[in-house]
Amino acid sequence: MTSTDQQPFLSVRDLKVHFSTEDGIVKAVDGLSFDLAKGQTLGIVGESGSGKSVTNLTILGLHDRDRTAIDGEILLDGKELLTATERELAQLRGNKMSMIFQDALASLSPYHTVGKQISEVYRKHTGASKKESRERAIEMLKRVGIPQPEVRVDDYPHLFSGGMRQRAMIAMALVCDPELLIADEPTTALDVTVQAQIMDLLKDLQQEFGTAIVFITHDLGVIADIADDVLVMYGGRCVERGTKKEVLTDPQHPYTLGLLSSMPSLEGPVDVPLMPIPGSPPSLLNPPSGCRFHPRCAFAEKVAGGRCSSESPVLEVVDGRGSACHLTTAQRQELFADLAAVAQHN
Amino acid sequence: MSDTTPLLDVSGLTKHFPIKGGFPIRRTVGAVQAVDGLDFQVGEGESLGLVGESGCGKSTTGRLITRLLEPSAGKITYSGQDITHANRKALAPIRSEIQMIFQDPYASLNPRQTVGKIVAGPMEINNINPAGGREARVRELLEIVGLNPEHYNRFPHEFSGGQRQRIGVARALALEPKLIVADEPVSALDVSIQAQVVNLLQKVQRELGIAFVFIAHDLAIVRHFSQRVAVMYLGKIVEIADRDDLYGNPRHPYTRALLSAVPEATVDETPARERIRLAGDVPSPINPPTGCRFRTRCWKATEKCATEAPPLVQVEGNKPGHLTACHYPETADTVPAPRLSKDPEAAA
């Protein structure tokens, strides 16, 4: 399932995104690398401020170029995106790569009909006639499961329900059969039953078109449902990556373990207190020295010489699997097992 | 549920918001039936979870119990006293016993007041002077909720989301309430912080013996927090039961579908729960379906469901206290529901 088979479709190498603000430099993304093959889904998990959304806005070139210092490489099908001109990017956006945002109401224009907004994308990139692109819009609405697409195509977004708006967004994102789809918390604002519909839809469409999907979420349950590979971000850095199964069943980084054990579940014992991660996420203006997770980490003192607060752990990825932590494998096995035992006894 | 008088007894609680329209004279042309005939009880020190999707009326219910909204019909009895239409003066002593925790810790704290003033606010309004002074009490409360009492003079913007929610909890505890209505208290927080606040609320509930009405859309959190759980759909309770019965033996098709839609962070090739995919969206509460309100999305609906609203009763096979409003309740061996077509109106 790892994406090392051939030339990856999307390749991000040592990406750094720094914003200059009045208060100083915000290191939103600080050295991130990943690959994604066609037809695969990469899940990016992280809390607010972990840099997951900034990464993806940068891939699409939607950042403010005057205030952002970017370093690294983003290759889409072998083409460097960071040095591409605005004109070149405009050719790619909506065509080869597109994005679904969290808040569908804010991302659709209230002044234009849904059909117009979808067909505009198609016309721009294919040069199709108005009539053709309108038919294409109806076809797309039908494909994402909007009832009576011939009628609803002329509706304005406010006449759609939350789930239908998100479907319309997906229709717009997929109208040119993009090869890369970036979905930034596409289901967070939706109810669970609608969320399930949207996830099924994305999976179906991926099977049909072989789209590569980057799926950003804070919900590990959603990751378990949709992702092939998972990347866990904390404080602008990747702390752990691997296949979905590896990360969810055998977490190697204390942060991933913390996330998993702080989540209540629908099964298992109920009268056990949850195990939260103490403290709160770091400020990216002035991130902690060394490992960015060390102020909240239960195991920081187990590492000799205070290395956690002085030295940044390096993410070593072998076969798509790795974590950035100073703990040795033996220590990790021992400590994580202890924690699991504590959880059982509580 | 104990046999003694429950702390809170709600029967037939209804709230219809009128819709005005027409020209030149605006008349009431319809109503949003946000809450339509709820019956439930909350015992002392008990936690009742209210779950449902957006628009099901769970928040309205919370605001009705706290009398922030005026009920259209029905009866709310608190400690044996009818407070359905009690006036401001009659409510004053009761208001200090029923407190609320809000969803958004950024909007629910006054940015111009210090933490000390915010937490002391309820004592000031009710003119309560605890022994040792208000300030000492506030410091004690801050300690209970896990904040540093030295932060007494700080402003809300100096705190993170999780800490702000703790301030909200401290404020709710200031008057030693008997009942707290918590409306989505953790949904605005980050995953790693949610657990901190849930644990805090649980500690408060157990140690101080406070009853909770815990409103949330997250079924896993409600399962963790509440001993009894009520599932709402379009303004009605469709199922109410003790936690283990509701999650282990859901009888209403909606409860079952809702549970199966929650994504779990497990990698299981053969999921234990069958997946039910509901088609379409929740219908509008302005013009809800006749009969059973869930029938437009239900795979079992028949003629009877369209004409006759199912009562909330203990259906055959349920334990006492497990009530289900369905003509065709699910059983453990019910065949998994077929995957519904993606065309929501085909089913309607």
HADDOCK unambig.tbl for C-alpha pairs under 7 A between the chains (distance, minus, plus):
assign (segid A and resid 47 and name CA) (segid B and resid 190 and name CA) 5.99 0.50 0.50
assign (segid A and resid 48 and name CA) (segid B and resid 190 and name CA) 6.87 0.50 0.50
assign (segid A and resid 145 and name CA) (segid B and resid 342 and name CA) 5.49 0.50 0.50
assign (segid A and resid 145 and name CA) (segid B and resid 343 and name CA) 5.82 0.50 0.50
assign (segid A and resid 146 and name CA) (segid B and resid 343 and name CA) 6.90 0.50 0.50
assign (segid A and resid 147 and name CA) (segid B and resid 343 and name CA) 5.64 0.50 0.50
assign (segid A and resid 147 and name CA) (segid B and resid 344 and name CA) 6.53 0.50 0.50
assign (segid A and resid 147 and name CA) (segid B and resid 345 and name CA) 6.28 0.50 0.50
assign (segid A and resid 191 and name CA) (segid B and resid 53 and name CA) 5.75 0.50 0.50
assign (segid A and resid 191 and name CA) (segid B and resid 54 and name CA) 6.77 0.50 0.50
assign (segid A and resid 192 and name CA) (segid B and resid 261 and name CA) 5.79 0.50 0.50
assign (segid A and resid 192 and name CA) (segid B and resid 262 and name CA) 6.07 0.50 0.50
assign (segid A and resid 193 and name CA) (segid B and resid 258 and name CA) 6.34 0.50 0.50
assign (segid A and resid 193 and name CA) (segid B and resid 261 and name CA) 5.50 0.50 0.50
assign (segid A and resid 193 and name CA) (segid B and resid 278 and name CA) 6.31 0.50 0.50
assign (segid A and resid 196 and name CA) (segid B and resid 261 and name CA) 5.81 0.50 0.50
assign (segid A and resid 196 and name CA) (segid B and resid 277 and name CA) 6.98 0.50 0.50
assign (segid A and resid 197 and name CA) (segid B and resid 277 and name CA) 6.82 0.50 0.50
assign (segid A and resid 220 and name CA) (segid B and resid 265 and name CA) 5.27 0.50 0.50
assign (segid A and resid 221 and name CA) (segid B and resid 263 and name CA) 4.53 0.50 0.50
assign (segid A and resid 221 and name CA) (segid B and resid 264 and name CA) 4.19 0.50 0.50
assign (segid A and resid 221 and name CA) (segid B and resid 265 and name CA) 3.97 0.50 0.50
assign (segid A and resid 222 and name CA) (segid B and resid 263 and name CA) 5.57 0.50 0.50
assign (segid A and resid 224 and name CA) (segid B and resid 264 and name CA) 6.79 0.50 0.50
assign (segid A and resid 224 and name CA) (segid B and resid 265 and name CA) 5.22 0.50 0.50
assign (segid A and resid 224 and name CA) (segid B and resid 266 and name CA) 6.15 0.50 0.50
assign (segid A and resid 224 and name CA) (segid B and resid 267 and name CA) 6.21 0.50 0.50
assign (segid A and resid 225 and name CA) (segid B and resid 263 and name CA) 6.47 0.50 0.50
assign (segid A and resid 245 and name CA) (segid B and resid 267 and name CA) 5.95 0.50 0.50
assign (segid A and resid 248 and name CA) (segid B and resid 265 and name CA) 6.93 0.50 0.50
assign (segid A and resid 248 and name CA) (segid B and resid 266 and name CA) 6.72 0.50 0.50
assign (segid A and resid 259 and name CA) (segid B and resid 192 and name CA) 5.90 0.50 0.50
assign (segid A and resid 262 and name CA) (segid B and resid 192 and name CA) 6.19 0.50 0.50
assign (segid A and resid 262 and name CA) (segid B and resid 195 and name CA) 5.54 0.50 0.50
assign (segid A and resid 263 and name CA) (segid B and resid 195 and name CA) 6.98 0.50 0.50
assign (segid A and resid 264 and name CA) (segid B and resid 220 and name CA) 5.42 0.50 0.50
assign (segid A and resid 264 and name CA) (segid B and resid 221 and name CA) 5.77 0.50 0.50
assign (segid A and resid 264 and name CA) (segid B and resid 224 and name CA) 6.51 0.50 0.50
assign (segid A and resid 265 and name CA) (segid B and resid 220 and name CA) 5.13 0.50 0.50
assign (segid A and resid 266 and name CA) (segid B and resid 220 and name CA) 5.13 0.50 0.50
assign (segid A and resid 266 and name CA) (segid B and resid 223 and name CA) 6.97 0.50 0.50
assign (segid A and resid 270 and name CA) (segid B and resid 224 and name CA) 5.56 0.50 0.50
assign (segid A and resid 273 and name CA) (segid B and resid 199 and name CA) 6.27 0.50 0.50
assign (segid A and resid 274 and name CA) (segid B and resid 195 and name CA) 5.84 0.50 0.50
assign (segid A and resid 274 and name CA) (segid B and resid 199 and name CA) 6.54 0.50 0.50
assign (segid A and resid 275 and name CA) (segid B and resid 195 and name CA) 6.72 0.50 0.50
assign (segid A and resid 276 and name CA) (segid B and resid 192 and name CA) 5.79 0.50 0.50
assign (segid A and resid 276 and name CA) (segid B and resid 193 and name CA) 6.65 0.50 0.50
assign (segid A and resid 276 and name CA) (segid B and resid 195 and name CA) 4.90 0.50 0.50
assign (segid A and resid 276 and name CA) (segid B and resid 196 and name CA) 5.23 0.50 0.50
assign (segid A and resid 277 and name CA) (segid B and resid 192 and name CA) 5.50 0.50 0.50
assign (segid A and resid 277 and name CA) (segid B and resid 193 and name CA) 6.99 0.50 0.50
